[in-house]
């Protein structure tokens, strides 16, 4: 129960410890309350067991891979795998459908390092048909060195496509500056409810949906209410500038709606001749042709689909998203976010624990067979000393 709560939610180890103490007061069958250190060790054991257990050899493996940067100079590469024959193209990927292939931290990743790691994985599992991920330079070159076809993750590809459309667009820059001014001016005021959500610069173009949704809803609010309305007079006065961007906002809304519909199809049903026809229908009905940027995006999406499906033409449906890996990184970062010295530690093994099926047999096997010394050895070989450990050692020097 505790492992399921921990691995399928964002609750912290200490919070889970306290939850158990509270439950003990109300549920008579609970007579033990493991501390947060015990809970951490359980997750590490589950992760280590999932990572190191023997993998099935087959000729239809697909890998999902990415890098994640943490505090300090360490960069972690994570590789998940799934067999083509086991993908259910009626829903998005789930953690339990995946197998953890590799979790390694290095200060610097070269294309040759990526290639060496992939070759080790391929030697263990058999044939890798193709890889899915972003077009990070080292990952892309590493896969090329291994002769493995690389499918560009649809989420990252669409973000890059939107970036090319708007990065140098003066109206877009002006609009974003207005939104930023709105946040800084009214964040702590009585009309703070009118401000847009804060955007992360790193994933700005991936968050186009939140910008578009706020803009179109706020514009409709302004146009649907008179500036003389007493109830919302102050809100309307400070949002009237949106009318100057009416055409831009509607263009952005059309692009956003189209992207959302395309993503739903490709992320759940995969890329195939059938889904290409579906997406083509969506594009034709989307009214993207009303603007030059919309026309460009329409052409680019069609080119992406036709070029990508030709990479592995013998397959009926292709996996073209690595969102689940991004989700895993997000969950891991949430685990360490409360630590002011957050860095790469052996807790990165939770990325492997996410893919555990959590059956009774598997949990018993993982907890009984995995020793703490095994985890310590793995940490030394794959992670090294953490930022916190280095700091403690430095400050202990007399």
Buried (B, 14 or more C-beta within 10 A) or exposed (E): EBBEBBBEEEBBBBBBBEBBEEEBEEEEEEEEBEEBEEBBBBBBBBBBBBBBBEBEEBEBBBBBBBBBEBBBEBBBBBBBBBBBEEBEBEEEBEBEBBBBBBBBBBEEBEBEBBBEBBBEBBEEBBEBBBBBBBEBEBBBBBBBBBEBBBBBBBBBBBBBBBBBBBEEEEEBEEBBEBBBEBBEEBEEEEBEEBBBEEBEEEEBBBBBBBBBBBBBEBBEBBEEBEEEEEEBEBBBEBBEEBEEBEEBBBBBBBBBBBBBBBBEBBBBBBBBEBBBEBBBEBBEEBBBEEBEBBEBBBEBBBEBBEEBBEBBEEBEBBBBBBBBBBBBBEBBEEBBEEEEBBBBBBBBBBBBBBBBEBEEEBBEBBBEEBEEEBBEEBBEEBBBBBBBEBEEEEEEEE
